[in-house]
Each structure stands twice: as structure tokens, then as C-alpha cells.
Amino acid sequence: MSEYTDNWEGKIENSKIFNIKVEILNIKSEKAFVRISNTKNNIDFPVPINLNNNSIKIAFSENFSFEGVLSKDNKEINGFIKSGLLLYHLKLTQSNHNSYVGNWNILMIDELKSQDLYLSIENGLQNEYQAYPILGDNRFTGTWCDNFQKDNNVISFLDFKTGLHFKGKLENKKIQLNIFLDNFLISEIDLKRSQSDWKIGDFKIENTNSVLKLTEMEDLIFKDSLPNTHSVLISRKGKLFYENYFNGYTATIPHDMRSASKSISSAIIGIALDKSLFKNVNQSIFDFLSPKYQTQKDSLKAKINIQSLLTMSSGLDAIDYGKNANSKSPATEENFQRTTDWTRSVLSASMINAPNTQANYGSANPYLLGIAMDSIINEPLELFMDRNLFQKLHISNYIIQTDLKGKPYFGGGMYLTPRDMLSFGELYLNYGKWNSKRIISRKWVNDSFKNHHALENTIDKNGYGYLWWHNTYFSKGKKIKTIEARGAGGQYIFIIPSLKVVVVITSGNFRNGKTQQPEKIFEDYILPNIKK
């Protein structure tokens, strides 16, 4: 194996090879089946289709499934393909009486701008090896590969994020690599040893839909002085008046929101409360947990309630970064996600404060909120989210990251297009209404926007609401207060109530220390150009 420990490269044969057509045929007959196809291959799955009260469940394999709901008028099916750690939302529209068709982009990109695929095979300890596939089109957020195996001249490994399975045949001076989804062959690629540096990204095409001119900002982005900025969008009173994409990003690509999707998690809590699915935010988290976790309750932990989790003030030693962060605590995101039982790990952490007294940012808090919501909703949580929030906002092109049990992870990791992020911001700007229709109660939005605590572990000691950040900026000698959703790498939704403005900025600054760069763009280049 050591002679193959090297960098390899090849070409994906078609730029749309990862775009999958999904068809459910003869849905209401005994001969129902599912067909998936791409530009290379197609396969029929003669799987049982469980159609019960318009609810559809299809299990292709242990880690590959579909679950959705047929609309009352029988015109469409809204649901999710579960593959790996991701729930891909899929809308299937009626093509004839009993058949439905939709499109699924596994890599979340309509078409690859680069067909280069690179593979690094590395040797770890003793005879342990790892393989890391990397696309030349770096708009895909990357693979999380594991379980490398070798059997004679055949290697295999799994991307547990997308569910893609890689299988390679080691030949003389080359590797013949196949990419599968379950038993469906997606692509065949011949890899040869790399002779030069890998060419990744650097796409400069952008789309513009703008009344406002932000020439200085755009020049700095093009010159890489504001690096890895992927999109900037601005709306005022619900009307889009600036939209620009950079580095190859477009309006149709769902962006990894990271922790900015915590604010979406907050919205789901509010909708559940509006529907009286739980009593109030003062309920203890242990009211929602299964009996096997009740032994972890003590007199102080019993006081951890929904409000304390919404405001990062549970008191658990769950600080993910910054001041007083304890890297050894089992409740930090980096640590609990490495265990087989995330809930047990989080609840095993010590208490450093009484609940609802001091706030420290930690993803374990909203994670527990997701567990609580899953316990009280009588349908898959993702279908509840889709029906009560996303469909009402006309959002269909999105992905939800899950925990190890396949449940939506409320700590972050949703993928929405920037336009859809803007729609979500406008929902809160309008205090729970969108297109004049009430989606979330005004009371919940007001409570969400309150400054409940200051985040003790942050440098700026930012105020914090119900999974929403507070900040203050200065423009032309005036203070401008904002409510913000924030995610690692520079994913921001700015809501400016005083100006009736929403700004979305997405970025890719995950390793260069510029994760807060959108704040500079907002204060220095956007605010001065928005008329009061």
C-alpha cells in the first residue's frame, strides 16, 4: 500500500454527474417503484412504498432513505432524502396521475465549474491509511471520509457526511476510482499521480441584481482584500435592492450557514410554543428527556429550562471558545460530537453557574433544544420544520445536517441559499409575518429580540436573545443597533429594525481568523450607502 501513498488526480467525466433525477412511479399501485438516474446511469429500486395518510416512507438501505408527504391536492410531494449525515429537501411534482419527479444535487451545486478530482492517500500509524478526496470545485463544502479499508488491490472508504461510497482498484501507476450511492454507480474516474500543484477554486464569475452601487466593497473583494466573500444581499422593506455573488457562487447554491442556523432552530421552538406543543419556556429540559437520562438530573441541573438553553445560560460547562472555555469538558461541541451518545455526554458536564444567570456560547444548549422538540412532535422533526416554516417562506432548496441518530441538529449546519436566508431575516424584521401571513407570533419575535444576557466568553460581551446576537455599529456619527444570526466562517444575517433593512453575507473564512469580516463589510461599506 505504501507505494500508493501519494497525491492523485483525475477528471470527473461530466459536470452534472452528481445531479440526480428522482422519480416515484405508480405510487398508488402494487407496482410502485423509485428510479434514480444521472447522465451516466439509472437504477430502479423496487422498494415497498408505505403510503399511509399521504405520508410516504421509502427505505433504500440502512443509511439511504426518503420520507415525505403527498399534498392534499396530490400535485406534489415534499420530503427529505436521508443520505449520510444530511437531510436533502426534495420537492417532487406530479408528472402524470401516479408519478412524481424531482431533482437532487448531492454536492449542492447545479453544475461543477471544475471537473478535477484529487485524492490524497496518507499513512498514519503503522499500517493505517486514510484517503481524502478533494474537488477542484471548492464550492462543495467537502467530504468527511472514514472507514478506509484495503482488500488485496481494492480500497474503499465512506464519506459519512454525504453518504457517498468510494471504491478504488489499485493498478500499475494508476487508481481506477468509482463513486457509488448505495448500489448506484455515479462516476468512474482514472487517477494518475499528481505532477503539479492542485488547482482548486478561484472562480470569479458573479451575478448582479442591484440598484445600490457598492463599488469600493466589490473592488476589495475582487482584489482579495476582503477574502472569501461569497455573497452580499440587501433588502429594504421586503424589496431586494442589492445582490452580488463572488468566487463562483450563485443564487441557487445552498450555503453552509454553520451556527447562523441556530436562529432557525429558535424559530422552530417558537412555532412549537405557538401551537401549544409545550407549556412555556420555564419547563425543565428533563420534562422532555427519556427515562434513561433522568439519572443525570440533580437539584441544579433540574433548573435548566428551555429559556436558559435559548439564551446560552444553562450553566453547563459547554463553552465552545473564548474566555473560560474548558477544552476537556464533555459538553463542548468538539467533544460531545465524538461520542456515541451526545445527550449523555452533554448532561455529564459540570455546572459552572446557576441556570439563567450568566451566558456563555456553546452549541450543546441548542442541541438539547432539538432533542426536546423531537420528543413532543408527532412526526419527523424535519417534516414539521418544512411544513410550518420553510414551505410558508417558499423555501425548498435546502439541506439539514443531522446528529448521529438522523435527527436535525439544532446546534447548526443547515444549508440555505442566500436569498432564502434573506427571506428568513425578513420574517423576523416583520415580527413573524411574511407576505402578510402570520408564521410566528409577534410575542415570540419580541422575546427573541430581547437582550437577555451578555455572552461572557466573547471579547465584545455581545448581548444575546433567543439564539440571536445583539451588536451596535457606527455610521455617520450615529449608533445603529442590529439583531444578527452568525455562523463560523462568516455567515451573517443582519436585521436592522430602525432602517427596515436585512443584510445577508456569506463567506468561507474558516481557518484564517477572519470569521467576523462581514461586520467590517457591513459597517464600513454597506451602512454608509444606505440612506436613513
C-alpha positions, 0 to 999 in steps of 0.5 A, spaced: 500 500 500 505 504 501 507 505 494 500 508 493 501 513 498 501 519 494 497 525 491 492 523 485 488 526 480 483 525 475 477 528 471 470 527 473 467 525 466 461 530 466 459 536 470 452 534 472 454 527 474 452 528 481 445 531 479 440 526 480 433 525 477 428 522 482 422 519 480 416 515 484 412 511 479 405 508 480 405 510 487 398 508 488 399 501 485 402 494 487 407 496 482 410 502 485 417 503 484 423 509 485 428 510 479 434 514 480 438 516 474 444 521 472 447 522 465 451 516 466 446 511 469 439 509 472 437 504 477 430 502 479 429 500 486 423 496 487 422 498 494 415 497 498 412 504 498 408 505 505 403 510 503 399 511 509 395 518 510 399 521 504 405 520 508 410 516 504 416 512 507 421 509 502 427 505 505 433 504 500 438 501 505 440 502 512 443 509 511 439 511 504 432 513 505 426 518 503 420 520 507 415 525 505 408 527 504 403 527 498 399 534 498 392 534 499 391 536 492 396 530 490 400 535 485 406 534 489 410 531 494 415 534 499 420 530 503 427 529 505 432 524 502 436 521 508 443 520 505 449 520 510 449 525 515 444 530 511 437 531 510 436 533 502 429 537 501 426 534 495 420 537 492 417 532 487 411 534 482 406 530 479 408 528 472 402 524 470 396 521 475 401 516 479 408 519 478 412 524 481 419 527 479 424 531 482 431 533 482 437 532 487 444 535 487 448 531 492 454 536 492 449 542 492 451 545 486 447 545 479 453 544 475 461 543 477 465 549 474 471 544 475 471 537 473 478 535 477 478 530 482 484 529 487 485 524 492 490 524 497 492 517 500 496 518 507 499 513 512 498 514 519 500 509 524 503 503 522 499 500 517 493 505 517 491 509 511 486 514 510 484 517 503 481 524 502 478 526 496 478 533 494 474 537 488 477 542 484 470 545 485 471 548 492 464 550 492 462 543 495 463 544 502 467 537 502 467 530 504 468 527 511 471 520 509 472 514 514 472 507 514 478 506 509 479 499 508 484 495 503 482 488 500 488 485 496 488 491 490 481 494 492 480 500 497 474 503 499 472 508 504 465 512 506 464 519 506 459 519 512 457 526 511 454 525 504 453 518 504 457 517 498 461 510 497 468 510 494 471 504 491 478 504 488 482 498 484 489 499 485 493 498 478 500 499 475 501 507 476 494 508 476 487 508 481 481 506 477 476 510 482 468 509 482 463 513 486 457 509 488 450 511 492 448 505 495 448 500 489 448 506 484 454 507 480 455 515 479 462 516 476 468 512 474 474 516 474 482 514 472 487 517 477 494 518 475 499 521 480 499 528 481 505 532 477 503 539 479 500 543 484 492 542 485 488 547 482 482 548 486 477 554 486 478 561 484 472 562 480 470 569 479 464 569 475 458 573 479 451 575 478 448 582 479 441 584 481 442 591 484 440 598 484 445 600 490 452 601 487 457 598 492 463 599 488 469 600 493 466 593 497 466 589 490 473 592 488 476 589 495 473 583 494 475 582 487 482 584 489 482 579 495 482 584 500 476 582 503 477 574 502 472 569 501 466 573 500 461 569 497 455 573 497 452 580 499 444 581 499 440 587 501 433 588 502 429 594 504 422 593 506 421 586 503 424 589 496 431 586 494 435 592 492 442 589 492 445 582 490 452 580 488 455 573 488 463 572 488 468 566 487 463 562 483 457 562 487 450 563 485 443 564 487 441 557 487 447 554 491 445 552 498 450 555 503 453 552 509 450 557 514 454 553 520 451 556 527 447 562 523 442 556 523 441 556 530 436 562 529 432 557 525 432 552 530 429 558 535 424 559 530 422 552 530 421 552 538 417 558 537 412 555 532 412 549 537 410 554 543 405 557 538 401 551 537 401 549 544 406 543 543 409 545 550 407 549 556 412 555 556 419 556 556 420 555 564 419 547 563 425 543 565 429 540 559 428 533 563 420 534 562 422 532 555 428 527 556 427 519 556 427 515 562 434 513 561 437 520 562 433 522 568 439 519 572 443 525 570 438 530 573 440 533 580 437 539 584 441 544 579 441 541 573 433 540 574 433 548 573 435 548 566 429 550 562 428 551 555 429 559 556 436 558 559 438 553 553 435 559 548 439 564 551 446 560 552 445 560 560 444 553 562 450 553 566 453 547 563 460 547 562 459 547 554 463 553 552 465 552 545 471 558 545 473 564 548 474 566 555 473 560 560 472 555 555 474 548 558 477 544 552 476 537 556 469 538 558 464 533 555 459 538 553 463 542 548 461 541 541 468 538 539 467 533 544 460 531 545 460 530 537 465 524 538 461 520 542 456 515 541 451 518 545 451 526 545 445 527 550 449 523 555 455 526 554 452 533 554 448 532 561 455 529 564 458 536 564 459 540 570 455 546 572 459 552 572 453 557 574 446 557 576 441 556 570 439 563 567 444 567 570 450 568 566 451 566 558 456 563 555 456 560 547 456 553 546 452 549 541 450 543 546 444 548 549 441 548 542 442 541 541 438 539 547 433 544 544 432 539 538 432 533 542 426 536 546 422 538 540 423 531 537 420 528 543 413 532 543 412 532 535 408 527 532 412 526 526 419 527 523 422 533 526 424 535 519 417 534 516 414 539 521 420 544 520 418 544 512 411 544 513 410 550 518 416 554 516 420 553 510 414 551 505 410 558 508 417 562 506 417 558 499 423 555 501 425 548 498 432 548 496 435 546 502 439 541 506 439 539 514 445 536 517 443 531 522 446 528 529 448 521 529 441 518 530 438 522 523 435 527 527 436 535 525 441 538 529 439 544 532 446 546 534 447 548 526 449 546 519 443 547 515 444 549 508 440 555 505 441 559 499 442 566 500 436 569 498 432 564 502 436 566 508 434 573 506 427 571 506 428 568 513 431 575 516 425 578 513 420 574 517 423 576 523 424 584 521 416 583 520 415 580 527 413 573 524 409 575 518 411 574 511 407 576 505 402 578 510 401 571 513 402 570 520 408 564 521 410 566 528 407 570 533 409 577 534 410 575 542 415 570 540 419 575 535 419 580 541 422 575 546 427 573 541 429 580 540 430 581 547 437 582 550 437 577 555 444 576 557 451 578 555 455 572 552 461 572 557 466 568 553 466 573 547 471 579 547 465 584 545 460 581 551 455 581 545 448 581 548 444 575 546 436 573 545 433 567 543 439 564 539 440 571 536 446 576 537 445 583 539 451 588 536 451 596 535 455 599 529 457 606 527 455 610 521 455 617 520 456 619 527 450 615 529 449 608 533 445 603 529 443 597 533 442 590 529 439 583 531 444 578 527 444 570 526 452 568 525 455 562 523 463 560 523 466 562 517 462 568 516 455 567 515 451 573 517 444 575 517 443 582 519 436 585 521 436 592 522 429 594 525 430 602 525 432 602 517 427 596 515 433 593 512 436 585 512 443 584 510 445 577 508 453 575 507 456 569 506 463 567 506 468 561 507 473 564 512 474 558 516 481 557 518 484 564 517 481 568 523 477 572 519 470 569 521 467 576 523 469 580 516 462 581 514 461 586 520 467 590 517 463 589 510 457 591 513 459 597 517 464 600 513 461 599 506 454 597 506 451 602 512 454 608 509 450 607 502 444 606 505 440 612 506 436 613 513 
